[in-house]
Amino acid sequence: MLSRCGAGFGWLGLAAVMGEARLLAETPNVDPLAPRPPHFPARAKRVIQLLANGGPGQMDTFDPKPMLTKYHGQRLPIHFATERPTGAALGTPFKFARYGQSGLEVSELFAQLAAKHADDLCVIRSMHTDTPIHENSLRLMNCGAGTMTRPSIGAWITYGLGTENQNLPGFVVLVPKGMPVAGADNWQSSFLPGAYQGTYVETEGKKPEELIENLRNPFLNATAQRAQLDFIEQLNRRHLAARKEAALEARIHTFELAFRMQTAATDAFDIGREPEHIRNLYGDTPQAKQMLIARRLVERGVRYVQVWHGTLQPWDSHNNIAEDHRNLARASCQGITALLTDLKSRGLLDDTLVIWGGEFGRTPTVELTQNNDLKPTAGRDHNNHGFSMWLAGGGVKGGLAYGATDDFGFHAVDQRVHVHDLQATILHLLGFDHERLIYRHSGRDFRLTDVHGRVVKDLLA
């Protein structure tokens, strides 16, 4: 008995080593995007992440600071450690009011959103992150690591859950045009199988074939394409068996998905098929179009949709924050409001988690000008020590303002929430223990939250 047990332990060890080296036989043609159950019953089934990239000013949007207004134009009585030297206090140029039964305080910038959905918003006013650098903070927000190549949150979620529609990607990234800061790092699959990487779509085009390059094959009909694809897959799998290359495995699944997308994507991305009253509800800005596409995608089973407001940090208001923030909110508020309204009317908001926010916030003090003076066109610098984000739907408490920054909105001081805590909470809402959603790579177990993170249970409904 002891001899056989000893031999058994050896075989177990060998299996683990061979598995890590990708030397074990694989089940052919297993769909990596097939639906899978989470660790425990989930509150949310899908996520829409609205990236106000660049860093909105928390004291200008969802975190009112009367003391900052009181000290406007003066030196603040406390010291701030910022990325660059800053000047006098800059009170917000926007008025705050209370909305809904909860009395949630929101800036006039998002008055339309607050008037209809204040009691749906779960505002976190005590967010903080590690660095005031756009690239690093975006990677940390999206991938759990600021400097190293790691899988993005959308990739982790599709790895854990698969997708409900095999004819569409499980993870879609909507960008107006061009690549944002840090580029594809924000939606990469890294060492996860390539099928989980975000599918990048530029939303500037009008028709589906303009949004997705080479969506249709003008040379072959569906039957001929199917035969060609089957033959190519045989060759690729023979090649894969000899080399075990992750990139080739991803390409095989990409070919198959691209073939199936020809019909499904044409339908999903064609907002012209929406009734006129729905299109009018969202508005006609580029962001409104993105919101409507996002709703159509999650309605069709896409697991994670990431919506970028723009590419070159549009919310990065170093100058003239009064005009810049007002224009940015005007361009996005109606679309965001319509998205929540539309999801709610279709019964989707209860199990769709919507997230809004940037990679960090902004300073309560003015960005220094050449003459070190305070002008009406003044802006704010980066601030990673305290900022605001909000969640809606998907099992979170509505009408809640959680945590607090100091009197001037610089530093998160009460019920602090780190980016890893937010990620752990998002995974929890989707039915995952963030410490158990792991992938073994290079001799260790990796997870989205690395070795950090806690679920913020006070945010859960």
C-alpha positions as a printed Julia matrix, in Angstrom:
461×3 Matrix{Float64}:
   0.0    0.0     0.0
   2.81   2.41    0.89
   4.68   1.54   -2.29
   1.65   2.15   -4.48
   0.85   5.45   -2.68
   4.42   6.61   -3.12
   4.32   5.86   -6.82
   0.98   7.64   -7.05
   2.38  10.81   -5.53
   5.16  10.72   -8.07
   2.72  10.49  -10.94
   0.75  13.42   -9.53
   3.91  15.48   -9.43
   4.8   14.47  -12.98
   1.32  15.4   -14.21
   1.63  18.85  -12.64
   5.04  19.42  -14.25
   3.89  18.19  -17.66
   0.74  20.28  -17.47
   2.71  23.44  -16.74
   5.04  22.62  -19.65
   2.0   22.1   -21.94
   3.07  18.47  -22.6
  -0.25  16.82  -21.78
  -2.76  15.98  -24.48
  -5.5   18.56  -24.92
  -9.15  18.01  -25.72
  -9.47  19.08  -29.38
 -11.72  21.94  -30.39
 -12.77  22.87  -26.87
 -14.37  26.31  -27.04
 -12.6   28.56  -24.51
 -15.61  30.93  -24.53
 -18.19  28.29  -23.6
 -20.35  29.48  -20.64
 -19.08  28.37  -17.24
 -20.55  28.8   -13.74
 -18.83  31.09  -11.21
 -17.76  30.04   -7.72
 -21.08  31.01   -6.14
 -24.42  32.53   -7.24
 -23.74  35.88   -8.89
 -25.58  39.18   -8.64
 -24.23  40.39  -12.0
 -23.88  38.49  -15.27
 -22.16  41.14  -17.34
 -20.27  44.45  -17.04
 -20.22  47.77  -18.89
 -17.18  49.84  -17.91
 -17.4   53.53  -18.86
 -13.86  54.91  -18.84
 -13.71  58.67  -18.27
 -10.03  58.39  -19.06
  -7.78  61.24  -18.11
  -9.03  61.71  -14.55
 -12.23  63.67  -13.8
 -12.09  66.14  -10.93
 -13.85  64.49   -7.97
 -14.69  67.87   -6.41
 -16.26  68.91   -9.74
 -18.44  65.82  -10.22
 -19.48  63.61   -7.28
 -17.62  64.88   -4.17
 -18.71  68.39   -3.04
 -16.13  70.37   -1.05
 -17.48  73.63    0.46
 -14.19  74.23    2.31
 -12.34  74.24   -1.0
 -14.64  76.97   -2.25
 -14.05  78.91    0.97
 -10.28  78.85    0.41
 -10.52  79.6    -3.33
  -7.51  81.64   -4.45
  -5.67  81.11   -1.14
  -2.97  78.77    0.04
  -4.51  75.71    1.66
  -3.68  75.11    5.34
  -2.37  71.6     4.67
   0.48  70.27    2.56
  -0.12  68.26   -0.6
   2.42  65.89   -2.09
   1.64  66.12   -5.8
   3.28  65.1    -9.07
   4.31  68.71   -9.76
   4.18  71.93   -7.7
   0.72  73.45   -7.6
  -0.65  76.84   -6.66
  -3.61  78.2    -4.73
  -6.89  76.46   -3.94
  -9.26  76.14   -6.91
 -12.89  75.97   -5.87
 -15.21  74.15   -8.24
 -17.0   76.33  -10.81
 -19.99  73.95  -10.7
 -22.94  73.88   -8.32
 -23.99  70.78   -6.39
 -27.54  69.76   -5.48
 -29.25  66.83   -3.77
 -31.2   64.33   -5.85
 -33.58  61.43   -5.32
 -34.92  59.97   -2.11
 -31.35  59.32   -1.01
 -30.4   63.01   -1.26
 -27.2   62.11   -3.13
 -25.13  65.24   -3.86
 -24.08  65.52   -7.49
 -22.59  68.33   -9.58
 -24.64  70.19  -12.17
 -22.42  68.51  -14.76
 -24.39  65.31  -14.25
 -27.71  66.81  -13.2
 -29.63  64.86  -15.85
 -28.11  61.58  -14.69
 -28.73  62.38  -11.03
 -32.3   63.54  -11.59
 -33.26  60.15  -13.03
 -30.83  57.75  -11.38
 -29.46  59.19   -8.13
 -31.04  56.3    -6.23
 -29.35  53.8    -8.56
 -25.83  55.21   -8.14
 -23.35  53.79   -5.66
 -20.71  56.55   -5.47
 -17.32  55.66   -4.01
 -15.72  58.92   -2.85
 -12.65  57.32   -1.27
 -10.92  55.67   -4.21
  -7.12  55.78   -4.3
  -4.45  54.3    -6.52
  -0.66  53.97   -6.64
   0.61  56.56   -9.07
  -0.44  59.82  -10.78
   0.86  58.62  -14.16
  -1.79  57.91  -16.82
  -0.19  54.79  -18.32
   0.52  53.1   -14.99
  -2.82  54.0   -13.44
  -4.78  52.78  -16.46
  -2.9   49.48  -16.43
  -3.53  49.12  -12.7
  -7.24  49.93  -13.1
  -7.67  47.6   -16.07
  -5.11  44.87  -15.41
  -4.27  44.92  -11.7
  -0.62  45.83  -12.3
   0.8   49.24  -13.16
   4.05  48.32  -14.87
   4.01  44.6   -15.72
   2.15  42.8   -18.5
  -0.9   41.19  -16.91
  -4.35  40.09  -18.18
  -7.05  42.74  -18.17
 -10.16  42.5   -16.02
 -12.33  41.79  -19.07
 -10.02  38.91  -20.0
 -10.18  37.51  -16.44
 -13.97  37.66  -16.43
 -14.38  35.95  -19.8
 -11.8   33.37  -18.68
 -13.95  32.7   -15.62
 -17.43  32.89  -17.18
 -17.06  32.41  -20.92
 -19.69  34.17  -22.99
 -23.4   33.67  -23.61
 -23.13  34.23  -27.37
 -20.64  32.13  -29.31
 -21.07  34.34  -32.38
 -19.69  37.45  -30.67
 -16.52  38.1   -28.66
 -16.86  37.77  -24.91
 -14.97  41.04  -24.34
 -15.43  44.1   -26.58
 -13.59  47.44  -26.37
 -15.26  50.51  -27.9
 -12.96  53.44  -28.73
 -13.94  56.48  -30.88
 -10.79  56.35  -33.01
  -7.14  55.54  -32.51
  -5.38  53.94  -29.57
  -5.64  55.35  -26.03
  -2.76  55.79  -23.61
  -1.02  52.43  -22.94
  -2.8   51.06  -26.0
  -3.81  47.41  -26.15
  -2.23  46.81  -22.72
  -5.59  47.94  -21.35
  -7.5   44.98  -22.82
  -4.77  42.37  -23.29
  -5.07  38.71  -22.34
  -1.32  38.47  -21.56
  -0.58  34.88  -20.45
  -4.26  33.88  -20.51
  -5.32  32.18  -23.77
  -5.68  34.68  -26.58
  -9.41  34.03  -26.95
  -9.95  36.18  -23.84
  -8.34  39.34  -25.22
 -10.63  42.3   -25.84
 -11.85  42.85  -29.39
 -11.0   46.45  -30.27
 -13.66  48.35  -32.26
 -13.39  51.96  -33.45
 -16.88  53.43  -33.2
 -16.43  56.46  -35.46
 -17.82  54.62  -38.5
 -21.53  54.53  -39.23
 -22.13  51.04  -40.62
 -21.06  47.71  -39.05
 -18.67  46.99  -41.92
 -17.03  50.37  -41.2
 -16.72  49.57  -37.49
 -15.15  46.14  -37.98
 -12.54  45.8   -40.7
 -13.02  42.92  -43.16
 -16.3   41.9   -41.52
 -17.58  40.43  -44.78
 -15.77  38.24  -47.3
 -16.62  39.62  -50.76
 -14.96  36.69  -52.58
 -16.44  33.53  -51.01
 -19.92  32.5   -49.93
 -20.56  30.99  -46.5
 -20.23  27.36  -47.66
 -16.89  27.95  -49.36
 -15.63  29.95  -46.36
 -16.58  27.09  -44.02
 -14.69  24.55  -46.11
 -11.65  26.82  -46.36
 -11.67  27.53  -42.62
 -11.92  23.81  -41.74
  -8.93  23.04  -43.94
  -6.87  25.89  -42.46
  -7.76  24.74  -38.95
  -6.5   21.21  -39.69
  -3.16  22.64  -40.79
  -2.95  25.03  -37.85
  -3.75  22.33  -35.3
  -1.07  20.07  -36.76
   1.32  23.01  -36.46
   0.08  23.72  -32.92
   0.58  20.12  -31.76
   4.29  20.37  -32.55
   4.91  23.81  -31.06
   2.21  24.62  -28.44
   2.27  28.34  -29.22
  -0.33  30.4   -27.37
  -0.41  32.98  -30.18
  -1.28  30.29  -32.75
  -3.99  28.86  -30.51
  -5.48  32.36  -30.23
  -5.33  32.77  -34.02
  -7.27  29.53  -34.55
 -10.07  30.74  -32.3
  -9.95  34.18  -33.93
 -10.52  32.71  -37.39
 -13.51  30.75  -36.14
 -15.0   33.7   -34.28
 -14.5   36.02  -37.27
 -16.47  33.61  -39.47
 -19.37  33.45  -37.01
 -19.35  37.23  -36.46
 -20.3   38.06  -40.04
 -23.98  37.83  -39.25
 -24.08  38.44  -35.48
 -21.85  41.53  -35.5
 -23.76  43.09  -38.38
 -26.86  42.94  -36.22
 -25.25  43.93  -32.9
 -23.4   47.01  -34.15
 -26.14  48.38  -36.39
 -27.82  50.98  -34.18
 -29.92  52.01  -37.18
 -32.1   49.03  -36.33
 -33.14  50.71  -33.1
 -36.47  52.58  -33.01
 -36.18  56.32  -33.49
 -37.35  57.08  -29.94
 -34.51  54.96  -28.53
 -31.9   56.71  -30.69
 -33.31  60.07  -29.6
 -33.15  58.94  -25.97
 -29.38  58.41  -26.25
 -28.62  61.48  -28.38
 -26.25  61.87  -31.31
 -22.81  62.39  -29.73
 -20.02  59.84  -30.28
 -20.37  58.76  -26.65
 -24.13  58.29  -27.05
 -23.5   55.95  -29.96
 -21.05  53.96  -27.86
 -23.58  53.62  -25.02
 -26.23  52.3   -27.39
 -23.82  49.8   -28.94
 -22.81  48.69  -25.43
 -26.44  48.0   -24.53
 -26.97  46.02  -27.74
 -23.84  43.96  -27.03
 -24.67  42.98  -23.45
 -28.25  42.29  -24.52
 -26.81  39.73  -26.95
 -24.64  37.97  -24.39
 -21.29  39.81  -24.52
 -19.8   39.47  -21.06
 -17.67  42.62  -20.73
 -17.9   45.88  -22.69
 -15.33  48.61  -22.11
 -16.34  52.07  -23.38
 -13.62  54.71  -23.74
 -14.71  58.36  -23.75
 -11.8   59.2   -26.03
  -8.2   58.35  -26.78
  -5.96  61.2   -25.63
  -7.09  61.49  -21.98
 -10.07  63.8   -22.66
 -10.77  64.35  -18.93
  -7.15  65.41  -18.3
  -8.1   69.06  -17.65
  -4.81  70.77  -16.84
  -6.21  73.98  -18.31
  -9.66  75.56  -18.23
 -11.4   72.88  -16.21
 -14.64  74.9   -16.21
 -15.03  74.73  -19.98
 -13.41  71.33  -20.55
 -15.37  69.42  -17.9
 -18.62  71.05  -18.94
 -18.12  70.06  -22.58
 -17.12  66.51  -21.65
 -20.14  66.05  -19.39
 -22.43  67.55  -22.04
 -21.11  65.02  -24.55
 -21.59  61.99  -22.3
 -24.28  62.65  -19.67
 -27.32  62.08  -21.89
 -25.88  58.83  -23.23
 -25.03  57.52  -19.76
 -28.46  58.49  -18.46
 -30.12  56.77  -21.42
 -28.01  53.65  -20.91
 -29.19  53.21  -17.31
 -32.78  54.07  -18.25
 -32.74  51.64  -21.17
 -31.17  48.81  -19.19
 -33.68  49.3   -16.4
 -36.68  49.33  -18.75
 -35.52  46.03  -20.28
 -34.95  44.35  -16.93
 -31.18  44.22  -17.54
 -29.88  46.66  -14.93
 -30.44  44.25  -12.04
 -27.82  41.84  -13.4
 -25.67  44.26  -15.43
 -22.95  46.1   -13.5
 -22.21  49.58  -14.88
 -18.98  51.3   -13.76
 -17.99  54.93  -14.38
 -14.72  56.66  -13.54
 -11.19  57.53  -14.57
  -7.8   56.16  -13.62
  -7.32  58.79  -10.88
  -8.66  62.2    -9.81
  -7.43  65.77   -9.75
  -5.85  68.16   -7.27
  -7.83  70.74   -5.27
  -5.17  73.29   -6.19
  -4.58  75.03   -9.48
  -2.09  73.86  -12.06
   0.72  76.39  -11.93
   0.8   78.85  -14.84
   3.91  80.58  -16.11
   3.16  83.54  -13.85
   1.96  81.37  -10.96
  -1.41  83.13  -10.88
  -5.04  82.03  -10.62
  -7.07  82.62  -13.79
 -10.65  81.77  -14.74
  -9.18  79.26  -17.21
  -7.29  77.42  -14.49
  -7.04  73.62  -14.43
  -6.02  70.86  -12.05
  -3.13  68.41  -11.9
  -3.23  64.62  -11.44
  -4.17  63.19   -8.04
  -3.93  59.5    -7.17
  -4.56  59.95   -3.41
  -8.32  60.39   -3.58
 -10.99  60.33   -6.3
 -14.55  59.22   -7.08
 -16.11  56.45   -9.11
 -19.65  55.1    -9.24
 -21.3   51.74   -9.81
 -24.91  51.01  -10.74
 -27.01  47.87  -11.07
 -25.53  44.39  -10.73
 -26.18  43.98   -7.01
 -24.8   47.24   -5.57
 -26.55  49.61   -3.18
 -28.13  52.56   -4.94
 -28.3   56.08   -3.55
 -25.1   55.54   -1.56
 -22.12  57.85   -1.07
 -19.4   55.63    0.39
 -16.21  56.86    2.03
 -14.79  60.36    2.05
 -11.82  62.47    1.1
 -10.49  65.24    3.34
 -12.13  68.69    3.47
 -10.39  69.72    0.25
 -10.89  66.5    -1.75
  -7.23  65.57   -1.97
  -6.72  62.46    0.16
  -9.09  59.53    0.82
  -9.39  59.47    4.61
 -12.49  57.43    5.48
 -13.39  53.91    4.29
 -10.59  53.96    1.76
 -11.03  51.81   -1.36
  -7.96  50.83   -3.35
  -8.24  49.82   -7.01
  -7.58  46.19   -5.99
 -10.49  46.4    -3.53
 -12.75  47.61   -6.34
 -11.6   44.73   -8.55
 -12.22  42.2    -5.77
 -15.72  43.62   -5.29
 -16.5   43.49   -9.02
 -15.44  39.84   -9.16
 -17.54  39.1    -6.06
 -20.63  40.58   -7.74
 -19.96  38.27  -10.69
 -19.81  35.26   -8.38
 -16.05  34.89   -7.94
 -13.78  34.67   -4.95
 -10.97  36.87   -6.25
  -8.42  34.73   -4.39
  -9.6   31.6    -6.24
  -9.9   33.0    -9.76
  -6.32  32.08  -10.67
  -4.19  31.02  -13.61
  -0.86  29.25  -13.21
   1.95  30.79  -15.24
   5.75  30.71  -14.9
   5.63  28.64  -11.74
   3.13  30.68   -9.73
  -0.59  31.32   -9.46
  -1.67  34.72  -10.78
  -4.9   36.61  -10.14
  -6.32  40.0   -11.09
  -5.8   41.43   -7.6
  -2.26  39.98   -7.33
  -1.7   39.52   -3.56
  -4.01  42.36   -2.53
  -7.67  43.27   -2.47
 -10.71  42.89   -0.23
 -14.4   42.82   -1.03
 -16.09  46.07    0.07
 -19.22  44.45    1.47
 -20.82  47.78    2.39
 -21.35  48.4    -1.33
 -23.42  45.23   -1.8
 -27.21  45.41   -1.82
